[in-house]
Structures are given as structure tokens and as C-alpha cells.
Amino acid sequence: MKTTAFAGESTLSNWRARLELGFEKRQDRTVLARRKRYGPLAVQRPFYPEAGTCHVYILHPPGGVVGGDELSIEVTVDEGAKALLTTPGASKYYRSNGAMARQFVRLKVAGQLEWLPQENILFRGANLQQKTQIDLRGDARFIGAEIHCLGRPANGEIFDTGQANISMQLLQDGVPLQIETSRISPGLGREGPTNLRGYPVTGVAYATPVSRAQLIELRASVTATGPGDYFALTLIDDLLIARFLGASTSRAQQRFIELWKQLRPLVLLRPACVPRIWNT
């Protein structure tokens, strides 16, 4: 594995961090062939709990993001390669003095990728701009999910100051399959039937390719949500979109993990192999 450091330095008060990962197939398994990093973003050594697939945990040692910080992650999965990426815990975005925290993620996939970070927690007063771009090529297969928690509902903290601008683009061979943007701030994007209905936890998952028959099978097997939660599955061409809206990150996690276990044999043609970090 080739490891390279970027040139440059962070400011004294804010972090600038960048991580680039490249996966390729070598003989009978996927390897992390390229790794370039700068600032407080890193990965643990790859794990191989199942044949051929490379599991990698992305680390952010400071443990939280403040206004003015900027994180950039770029992942390339070559044809024939199989990778699963997750994080060891929630990403925390702390109260800002007015500056924006930014996170940019680009996933370039010609093989198979599972992008399954744990939830983002936005503390009261946090300012976040997050952009995710997923570029699928050829016969790429993809499962990904993100969960956002506004405030800390378990502690009674509501997201009554701050803002979150969250966007996602998913493209197949350069053609957009799904583009969406959410702008959330007090009094904007939290109320009403087409927004968040005042709920603090929202999540979305994507999987492709999925057929109409598989969608019907998935809908039949989805269990009931918790009191007041919303969970729905939609198919656009062969792109499955699952959405969660509710009051609990643990219920959102449970819902998406349950869905992922059902999707994996359908999309990736292999049984679920739960990352051990999820059990700690």
C-alpha cells in the first residue's frame, strides 16, 4: 500500500483535513492500494472478516468538528474491487461562533462499495455544509446510508440555532440518477408535511441495482417502525432510496442495518457481514 502525505498546514484555530483512498483487486481479494492523507483524517489497517472484501474504518482523531474546520474524503474503487467503509462512532459537529464547518465526500465506484458511516450529530448552534457526490461507472454496485441527528434529543437539546446545508449527487456514467439538497435551520426545513415535521432525526439510504420485484420483496419484509417514525422505500429506475424520519438515532440505525442485511445478498450477491466496530 502506498501512503502519501499532502503538503500544507492547518491554521492554528481550525483543521483542514483530506483523505484519499484507492482500492483495487489483487488476485482473490481487494487491497487498499493507495492512501494519501493530510491533517486529522486517517484509517485503521484494513480488515478481512469475509473473503475478498476489504473493510476499512475512517478515523477523525479530534473527535468533533467546529466551525471553520474542513474535511475532504475521496474514495476510488476500481473495477472488480469490493470495499466497505464505516466509522467507529458518531461524527459530532459542535456549536459554531458563526463560521461554517464543511465536509466534502466523493465516491468513485467501478467495483462494489458500501459507504456506511455512523450518524452525524449536530449540536445546538452548529453550522454544517455537507456535500456528497457518488460517481458510478459501468457495472458498479453501491449501498450507502447517512443519518443526521439535529440536536441531542436524548438530552433534551433541540436544534434551535444553527444551520445545516446537506446535498447529494448520485451519477451513473456521468448521468444524474438523484440530486437532492436540504437546507435546515430554525423555522426553515423543520416543519410541515414536506419537510421534517419537527423531528430531529433524518436518514437516507441508497442501493443500486435493485429490481421492481426486489422492491416488492423488501417492502413485504420491512417491520413496523417505532411510534411516530416514518420509513419508506422508493425505486427510481434501478436505484432504491430509503428514507427515515423520527426521534431516535438508535431506531434509525436499527432500521438501516436491518435493510442493509436484506439488501446485501440482492445487490452485492453475498450475505451480510456486520463490521465488528458496530458491536462495541
N, C-alpha and C positions, 0 to 999 in steps of 0.2 A: 504494500500500500504506500502510495506516495503522499507525503504530508508537506504542505507548504503554508507559510505564514504570509499574510498580506502586509504590505508596507503601510505606515501611517500610525497615528496615535489618537487616542480619545482625548477629549477635553478633560479638564480637572473635575468638572461637575457632572458630566454626562458620559454615558457609554455609547460608543459606536462599535457594533459587533457584526461580523459577517462570517458565514459558514457555507462552504460549497462541498457537496458530497457527490461522488460518481460511482455507480455500481455497474459491474459487468459480470457476465457469466464466464467462468473458467472451469472447464471440464464438467464436473457434476454438481457444482454449487456456485452461488453468487458471492462475489467478494466486493468489499469496499476498496475499490482500486484507486480512487482519487479523493483526497481530503485537503481542503485549504481553509484556513481559519485565521481570524483576526479578532481580538477582543474576547469578551466573556461569552463565547459560544463554543461548545465542544461536543464530542461524542465519546461514549464509552466504547470499549473494544466490541466488535461485532459478536453476536451470539448466534448459535445454530441449534435451536431446540427442535428443529424439524429439518428433514433432508432438503438441501438445495436452497432454502430461503434464508436470507441474511436479515437478522433482527438488530436494529440499532436504536439506542436511546440518546436523544438530544438533550444536552445539559446546558443550563444557564446558571452558573455558579452564584451570581449575586442574589438569586432567589426572588427578585422582583424587578419591575421596570418602572421608572419615574418619567415625568415629563422631560422631553429633550433627548431621551435615550432613543437609539435607532438600531433595530435588529433586522438582519437580512439573511434569509436562508434560501439556498438554491440546491435542488436535488436533481440529478440526472440518472435515469435508469435505462441502461442500454437494452437493445433487443435480446430476449432470452433471459434477462436477469430478473430476479424476484427479491423484493425488499419490503420490509415492514419497519416503519419509523413511528416511534412514540416518545413520550416524555415521562420522567419519573414522578411527576407531580403537577399540580395546577400551576399555570402561569399567572402571576399576580401583578396587576397594574395599579400603582399607588396614586394617591391624591397628588394632583399637579398644582404648581404655582401659576399655571397658565400655559406653559409650554406643552406641545403635543408629543406623546410617545408614538413611535412609528414601528410597525413590523411589516416587512415585505417577504412574501414566500412565493417562490416559483418552482414548480414541479414539472420536469420534462421527462415524459414517460414513453418509451418504446417497448418496454417489457411489462412487468407487473409491479405495482406499487400499492401499499397500504399506508395511508397517511392518517395516523390516529393519535394526535396529541391529546393530553388530558385538558381539562377545561381552562378557560380564561376567566379570571375573577377581576372585575373592575371595581375597585374600592370607590367609595363616595368621593367625587371630585376628580376622578381620573379623566384624562383626555387621551383617547386612543384613535389612531388611524391604522387600520389593518387592511392590506391588500394581498390577495392570494390569486395566483394565476396557475392554472393546470393545463399543460400542453401535452395532449395525447397524440401519438404518431402510430400509423399503421394499425397493427393488431393489439395495441396496448390494452391492458386491463387495469382497472383502478377501483379502489374503495377508499373513501376518505370521510372524515367527520370532524366537526368543530362544535364546541359548546361554549356559550358565553353566559356568565352569571353577572348580572348588574347589581352591584352592592353585595352585601353579605346577609342574605335573608335569615340564616341560622342565628345570627347575632342581632337581628332586628335592624340592621343598617340598610337603608334604601339608597338608590342611586338618584338623589335629588339635586346634585350638582355634578357638572362634568359632561362629557360627551363621548360618543363612540361612532366613528365612521368606518364601516366594515364593507368591503367589496370583494367579489369573487368573479373570476372569469374562467370558464372551462371550455377548451377548444379541442377539436378533433381535426388534425391535419390543417390547422390554421383557421378552420371554420368554427365560429362560436356555437356551442351547444347550449350554454347557460351563462347569462351575465346578470348579476344582481348586486344591489347596493342598499345598505341600511344606514340610516342616519338617526342616531338615538341621543336624545338629550331631554332634560326635564320639560315636559309639556309638548314634546315632539317625538313621535315614534314610539310612545309607550301606551297610548290609549286607543280605543276604537277597535272594531272587528277586523280591520285590515292591517293593524299594527300588532302590538304585543299584549293588548287587553290589560295592561298594567302588570303583567307577570315579569319576574326578574330573571328567568332562565329560558334561554332560547338555544336551539341547536339545529344543525342541518347535516345530513349525510348524503353522499353521492356514491353511486356504483354503476359501472358500465363494463361489459354489455349485459343487459337484463332484458328478457323477452316478456311479452304480454302474458304468456302462460305462467311464467315465473312470478310476475307481479301478482296475479290472482292467487297463486300458492302462498306467497308471502303475506298477503292481506288476510288470508284464512288462518294463518298461524300466529298472527300478531295477538298478543294477550292484552287484556284491558289495561289502560293507563291508570295512574293514581287519581285520587279525587281532584277534579278540576283541570287535570292535564289534557293537553291536546297532542295527538300524534297522527301523522298522515303520510301516506305513500303515493307518489305520483310518478308516472312514466312519460318521458318526452323522447320519442324515438326509442333508442335503447339505453337511455340514461335514467336511472332510478334516482329520485330525490325524496328523501325522508325528512320530515320536519317535526321538531318537538317544541312545545311551549308549555311552561309550567312553573312551579315554585320550588323545585328541588333539583340540585345538580346530581345528587345520587340517583334519583329516578331517571334523569336524562341519561346518565352513564349506563344504568342498567338497561334502559331501552335500546340504546345504540349498540351495546355489547351483544344483547340478545339478537338484534337484527344482523350484526356483523357475523355472528356464528351461523346464521341461516344463509347469509349471502356468500360466504367464502366458498362453500362447495359449488355454488351455482356460477359464480363469476370467475373464481381462481382455480376451480376444479380440485380443491384439496380441503380436508377438514380443518376446522378451527384449531389454532394452537395459541392459547392465551399467553401473552407476554408475562413473564413471572413478576415483572415490576408492578403489574396491576394488582397483585395479591399482597403487596407489602404496605 
